Amino acid sequence: MNIWCGMGRLIKDPAVKYKEGAEPLCVARYTLAIDRPGKDKGADFISCVAFGKRGEFVEKYLKKGTKVSVVGHIQTGSYESNGNKVYTTDIIVDSCEFAESKAAAANETPANVDNSDFMNIPSGADELPFN
């Protein structure tokens, strides 16, 4: 199976192009910075490519710093550049979801969230709705 899953932040705004054809195809490329686990401080930079509707989603909603969760598959390739062979590894995006709220992304606390450690239970609530 060729399945890849990761969560990270975009290092810059996505690069979006439309391929010509009977129906133009959106191609969005972006790079995720994913923190390495453990004591090593650092990140891996993962190249992602989204096509069609997924590419249009990326174009419309993602920008530098957005935290996303991506599921896709790995695709390798190569091309010639100045007489040298260059090898590529990309994640072809199958699904992409936001991994934090807008408030968290803006480093804000939503207005309706109580910052105390405990939830306030309204008076008169003698029974809980579960056993």
Number of C-alpha atoms within 10 A of each C-alpha: 4 7 11 14 14 14 18 21 21 23 18 15 16 22 14 18 15 15 11 9 7 6 8 11 16 20 21 22 21 23 22 25 20 18 15 11 9 7 6 8 8 12 13 12 15 17 17 22 22 24 20 14 12 18 23 18 16 25 20 10 10 19 16 14 15 21 23 17 16 22 16 20 16 14 13 9 9 10 10 9 8 6 7 8 10 11 10 11 13 18 23 20 21 16 12 19 13 14 16 12 13 13 11 12 12 9 9 10 12 12 7 6 8 11 9 7 6 7 9 8 8 7 6 6 8 8 7 6 6 4 4
